[in-house]
Amino acid sequence: MPDLQLVELLKQGNVERWNLWRYEHPEASPDLNETDLHGLSLVGANFNRANLSGADLSDSDLSDASMEYASLVGCNLKQATLSHARLHGADLSGCQLHAALMDSADLSATNLMDADLIDADLHGANFNSAKITGAFLAGANLRDTVISPEQMHETRPPDDIP
């Protein structure tokens, strides 16, 4: 169950206080499961090891956010901004990232299985060691990304769009 005080802190857009709480509780893994955080400015927020599974972060600005080893399973990040976000080791399986802006994001060692990255801007993103089996990448901007041909073969073909 999400901690309502922490959720309220984020909904107020108080990233500085959120990050201070994270600094004071370095071992905490905040439970923000299925929390509605859509449309918020969360620039530079520390979501490392947080449970954001099923959360709605659509249209949110998560530029420069740190989400390393976070659980974002089935999360809604449609049209979210994740420019320069650090997502190393995060689980984004089944995540909706349709038309997300993820330029220069660190997606190394992430799980993006069955994720919807249709029309996402992934310019300069790092997919090193990422699992992208079954991901939808139709229309995505992959210019200057770090992604192997083997990884590309694991994605779904454009004609397999749901």
TIDOTI-409894 format. One record per residue: y, x, z of N, C-alpha, C, O in turn. Coordinates in steps of 0.05 Angstrom, whole numbers, padded with zeros to 5 digits, always signed. Each point is the difference from the previous one (the first is absolute). Layout:
<atoms>
YXZYXZYXZYXZ
...
</atoms>
This chain:
<atoms>
-00024+00017+00000+00024-00017+00000+00025+00018+00000+00002+00018+00016
+00017-00024-00034+00024+00016-00001+00016-00001+00026+00002-00021+00013
+00011+00043-00006+00018+00001+00022+00026-00012-00008+00015+00012-00017
-00008-00035+00027+00023-00015-00009+00027+00014+00005+00018-00003-00016
-00016+00019+00037+00024+00015+00005+00004+00021-00021+00023+00005-00009
-00044+00008+00001+00002+00020-00021+00007-00013-00027+00016+00010-00016
-00028-00033+00010+00005-00014-00024+00030-00008-00001+00013+00003-00021
-00003-00013+00043+00028-00008+00001+00019+00023-00004+00021-00003-00013
-00028+00026+00023+00015+00025-00004+00003+00006-00030+00021+00006-00010
-00043-00009-00004+00000+00005-00029+00015-00021-00015+00015+00006-00019
-00018-00031+00027+00014-00022-00014+00030+00002+00003+00015-00010-00017
-00006+00023+00039+00028+00004+00004+00011+00024-00016+00024+00005-00001
-00043+00009-00012+00008+00022-00017+00006+00025+00016+00014+00018-00010
-00023-00017+00035+00006+00022+00018-00021+00022-00003-00015+00005+00019
+00016+00009-00042-00020+00021-00005+00003+00023+00019-00019+00013+00008
+00044-00007+00000+00005+00022+00019-00014-00004+00026-00013+00018+00011
+00015-00042+00000-00013-00007+00026-00031+00000-00004-00014+00009+00018
+00005-00020-00041-00029+00000-00006-00010+00029+00000-00021+00006+00013
+00035+00011-00027-00009+00028-00002+00001+00014+00027-00016+00017+00006
+00036-00024+00011+00001+00011+00027-00024-00009+00016-00012+00016+00014
+00005-00041-00016-00024-00010+00014-00025+00015-00010-00017+00007+00016
+00015-00003-00042-00023+00015-00011+00000+00028+00011-00022+00011+00006
+00045+00002-00004+00002+00027+00010-00009+00001+00030-00014+00019+00008
+00021-00039+00007-00007-00001+00028-00029-00008+00005-00011+00004+00021
-00002-00015-00042-00028-00009+00002-00015+00011-00024-00010-00015-00017
+00007+00042+00016-00012+00012-00024-00029-00007-00005-00009+00002-00023
-00006-00011+00043-00028-00007-00004-00004-00030-00007-00022-00008-00006
+00044-00007+00006-00002-00029-00005-00007-00005-00029+00009+00014-00018
-00025-00035+00014-00006-00010-00027+00009-00029+00000-00015-00019+00005
+00041+00014-00012+00011-00027+00002-00015-00021-00017-00008+00006-00022
+00003-00029+00034-00014-00022-00014+00021-00018-00012+00013-00016+00015
-00009+00017-00041+00018-00017-00014-00015-00017-00021+00011-00007-00021
-00036+00002+00027-00018-00015-00017+00012-00027-00007+00008-00015+00017
-00007+00010-00043+00009-00026-00012+00029-00007+00009+00007-00024+00000
+00009+00044+00006+00028-00005+00007+00017-00004-00024-00004+00013-00021
+00023-00031+00022+00019-00005-00022+00024+00018+00003+00017-00005+00017
-00016+00025-00033+00023+00019+00000+00012+00002-00028+00012+00020-00007
-00014-00042-00009+00009+00002-00027+00031+00001-00001+00014-00011+00016
-00005+00026-00037+00029+00002-00005+00016+00017+00020+00025-00001-00001
-00038+00016+00018+00014+00015+00021+00006+00029-00010-00014+00010-00017
+00035+00001+00028+00006+00028-00004-00013+00016+00022+00009+00000+00023
-00030+00015-00030-00016+00016+00019+00000+00029-00009-00020+00014+00003
+00043-00005-00013+00002+00027-00011-00005+00020+00022+00012-00001+00022
-00030+00020-00028-00007+00021+00019-00016-00008+00024-00003+00016+00019
-00008-00040-00019-00016-00009+00023-00026+00015+00003-00012+00008-00020
+00004-00004+00044-00026+00014+00006-00021-00021+00005-00001-00012+00022
-00017+00008-00041-00022-00018+00002-00027+00015+00000-00021-00011-00006
+00022+00037+00014-00025+00016+00001-00020-00014+00018+00006-00008+00022
-00031+00005-00033-00023-00011+00015+00005-00030+00008-00015-00010+00017
+00034-00003-00028+00005-00028+00007-00019-00018-00015-00009+00006-00022
+00003-00029+00034-00017-00020-00014+00019-00021-00013+00012-00017+00014
-00009+00019-00040+00017-00018-00015-00017-00017-00019+00010-00011-00020
-00036+00009+00026-00018-00015-00017+00010-00029-00003+00005-00013+00020
-00004+00003-00044+00008-00027-00005+00029-00006+00004+00009-00023-00002
+00007+00044+00008+00029-00004+00005+00014-00006-00026-00009+00008-00021
+00032-00022+00023+00017-00006-00023+00024+00018+00001+00018-00004+00016
-00018+00025-00032+00022+00019-00003+00012-00002-00028+00014+00019-00008
-00018-00041-00005+00011-00003-00027+00030+00002+00001+00013-00010+00019
-00001+00021-00040+00029+00004-00003+00012+00016+00022+00025+00000+00003
-00040+00014+00013+00011+00017+00022+00006+00027-00011-00012+00010-00019
+00031+00004+00032+00007+00027-00007-00013+00019+00021+00009+00001+00023
-00029+00013-00032-00015+00018+00017+00003+00029-00011-00017+00017+00004
+00040-00012-00016+00006+00027-00010-00002+00020+00023+00009-00005+00022
-00021+00028-00028-00003+00021+00020-00015-00008+00025+00000+00015+00020
-00014-00037-00021-00016-00008+00024-00025+00017+00002-00010+00011-00021
+00000-00007+00045-00024+00015+00005-00022-00020+00008+00002-00013+00020
-00022+00011-00037-00022-00019+00004-00027+00014-00001-00019-00012-00009
+00018+00036+00019-00024+00016-00002-00022-00012+00018+00005-00008+00023
-00029+00005-00035-00023-00011+00013+00004-00029+00010-00015-00009+00018
+00033-00005-00030+00005-00028+00007-00020-00017-00014-00010+00007-00021
+00004-00030+00033-00018-00020-00013+00018-00022-00012+00014-00014+00014
-00015+00013-00041+00016-00020-00015-00018-00017-00017+00008-00009-00021
-00033+00005+00030-00020-00015-00015+00011-00028-00006+00007-00015+00018
-00007+00008-00044+00008-00027-00008+00030-00006+00005+00008-00023+00001
+00007+00044+00003+00029-00003+00006+00015-00008-00025-00008+00007-00023
+00030-00023+00026+00017-00008-00022+00024+00019-00001+00018-00002+00017
-00018+00019-00037+00023+00018-00005+00012-00004-00028+00011+00018-00012
-00013-00043+00002+00011-00006-00026+00030+00006+00000+00015-00009+00018
-00006+00023-00038+00028+00007-00005+00012+00014+00024+00025+00000+00003
-00041+00013+00013+00011+00016+00022+00008+00027-00010-00009+00010-00021
+00028+00003+00035+00008+00027-00007-00012+00019+00020+00004-00001+00024
-00020+00020-00036-00014+00020+00016+00006+00028-00011-00017+00018+00001
+00041-00014-00010+00009+00025-00011-00003+00022+00021+00010-00002+00022
-00024+00024-00029-00004+00023+00017-00014-00007+00026+00001+00015+00019
-00015-00038-00018-00016-00007+00024-00024+00018+00002-00011+00009-00020
+00003-00004+00045-00023+00017+00006-00023-00018+00009+00001-00011+00023
-00021+00008-00040-00022-00018+00005-00027+00015+00002-00021-00012-00003
+00022+00038+00007-00025+00016+00001-00021-00013+00018+00005-00006+00023
-00029+00002-00034-00022-00010+00016+00001-00029+00007-00017-00010+00014
+00037-00005-00025+00002-00028+00006-00020-00017-00016-00010+00008-00021
+00002-00031+00032-00018-00018-00013+00015-00023-00012+00010-00018+00015
-00007+00018-00041+00015-00021-00015-00019-00016-00017+00008-00011-00020
-00033+00010+00028-00020-00015-00017+00008-00029-00001+00006-00013+00020
-00008+00002-00045+00007-00028-00004+00029-00006+00003+00007-00024+00001
+00010+00044+00001+00028-00004+00005+00014-00010-00026-00006+00009-00022
+00026-00026+00026+00017-00010-00022+00024+00018-00002+00018-00001+00016
-00017+00018-00037+00023+00018-00005+00012-00005-00027+00012+00018-00012
-00014-00043+00003+00010-00008-00026+00030+00006-00002+00016-00009+00017
-00008+00024-00037+00028+00007-00005+00014+00015+00023+00024-00001+00003
-00040+00015+00014+00011+00015+00022+00013+00026-00012-00010+00011-00019
+00031-00002+00032+00013+00025-00007-00011+00022+00019+00007+00000+00023
-00024+00018-00034-00013+00019+00016+00004+00029-00011-00018+00016+00002
+00041-00011-00013+00005+00026-00012-00001+00022+00022+00010-00003+00022
-00024+00024-00030-00004+00024+00017-00014-00006+00027+00004+00015+00019
-00019-00037-00018-00014-00007+00025-00025+00019+00003-00012+00007-00020
+00006-00001+00045-00025+00016+00005-00022-00020+00005-00002-00011+00022
-00016+00008-00042-00023-00017+00002-00026+00016+00002-00021-00010-00006
+00024+00035+00014-00024+00017+00002-00019-00010+00021+00008-00009+00022
-00034+00010-00029-00022-00008+00017+00002-00030+00009-00012-00007+00021
+00027-00009-00036+00001-00029+00007-00024-00015-00012-00013+00010-00018
+00008-00033+00029-00019-00019-00012+00015-00022-00013+00012-00017+00013
-00012+00017-00040+00013-00020-00016-00020-00017-00016+00007-00011-00021
-00031+00009+00031-00021-00015-00014+00009-00029-00003+00008-00013+00020
-00010+00003-00044+00007-00028-00007+00029-00007+00005+00007-00024+00002
+00011+00044+00000+00028-00006+00005+00013-00009-00027-00008+00009-00021
+00028-00026+00023+00016-00009-00023+00025+00017-00002+00019-00003+00015
-00020+00022-00034+00023+00017-00005+00012-00006-00028+00013+00017-00012
-00017-00042+00003+00010-00008-00026+00031+00002+00000+00013-00010+00018
-00003+00023-00039+00029+00004-00003+00014+00016+00022+00024-00001+00002
-00040+00015+00014+00012+00016+00021+00013+00025-00012-00010+00011-00019
+00031-00001+00031+00012+00025-00008-00010+00022+00018+00008+00003+00023
-00027+00013-00034-00014+00021+00015+00009+00027-00009-00014+00020+00004
+00037-00018-00016+00011+00025-00011-00001+00022+00022+00012-00003+00021
-00026+00024-00027-00001+00023+00018-00017-00003+00025+00001+00016+00018
-00016-00038-00017-00017-00005+00024-00024+00019+00000-00009+00010-00021
-00001-00004+00045-00023+00018+00003-00024-00016+00008-00002-00011+00022
-00018+00010-00041-00025-00014+00005-00023+00020+00007-00023-00008-00003
+00029+00032+00010-00021+00020+00005-00020-00011+00021+00008-00007+00022
-00033+00007-00030-00023-00009+00017+00002-00030+00008-00014-00008+00018
+00030-00007-00032+00001-00029+00005-00023-00015-00012-00010+00008-00022
+00000-00029+00035-00021-00017-00011+00014-00024-00014+00013-00016+00014
-00016+00015-00040+00013-00022-00015-00019-00017-00016+00007-00013-00019
-00032+00013+00027-00021-00016-00013+00009-00030-00001+00005-00011+00021
-00005+00000-00045+00006-00028-00003+00030-00007+00002+00007-00024+00000
+00010+00044+00002+00029-00006+00002+00010-00009-00027-00010+00008-00021
+00030-00025+00022+00014-00010-00025+00025+00016-00004+00018-00001+00017
-00017+00016-00039+00023+00017-00006+00015-00008-00026+00016+00015-00010
-00022-00038-00001+00012-00008-00025+00030-00001+00002+00011-00012+00019
+00002+00024-00037+00030+00000-00001+00013+00018+00020+00024+00001+00002
-00040+00014+00014+00012+00018+00020+00012+00025-00013-00011+00010-00019
+00032-00001+00031+00013+00025-00009-00014+00023+00014+00003+00004+00024
-00019+00011-00039-00015+00022+00012+00011+00028-00009-00014+00020+00003
+00038-00020-00012+00012+00025-00009+00002+00020+00023+00010-00007+00022
-00018+00031-00027+00001+00022+00019-00016-00005+00026+00006+00013+00020
-00026-00030-00021-00016-00004+00023-00022+00021+00002-00007+00012-00020
-00002-00007+00044-00023+00018+00004-00024-00019+00003-00006-00011+00021
-00009+00008-00044-00023-00017-00001-00019+00012-00021+00008+00009-00021
-00033-00009+00028-00020+00012-00018-00011-00020-00021+00001-00024+00005
-00010+00034-00027-00013-00018-00020-00024-00015+00012-00005-00023-00007
-00009+00036+00025-00023-00013+00013+00009-00024+00016-00013-00021+00000
+00035+00024+00014+00011-00022+00016+00008-00023-00019-00005-00024+00006
+00018+00031-00028+00008-00021-00019-00023-00016-00011+00003-00024-00005
-00026+00037+00001-00024-00014-00010-00011-00020+00021-00015-00018-00008
+00022+00021+00033-00009-00018+00021+00016-00026+00002-00008-00019+00013
+00032+00018-00026+00017-00023+00002-00010-00022-00019-00016+00005-00018
+00027-00029+00021-00007-00022-00017+00015+00001-00026+00024+00007+00000
-00036-00014-00022+00014+00000-00025+00021-00023-00001-00003-00020+00014
+00024+00024-00031+00022-00019-00001-00010-00029-00007+00013-00019+00009
-00034+00016-00024-00010-00027-00007-00015-00013+00023-00010-00022-00004
+00007+00035+00026-00015-00010+00023+00019-00011+00022-00008-00004+00023
+00033+00000-00031+00021-00009+00020-00007-00028+00009-00007-00018-00016
+00008+00013+00042-00007-00027+00011+00020-00021-00008-00003-00023+00007
</atoms>
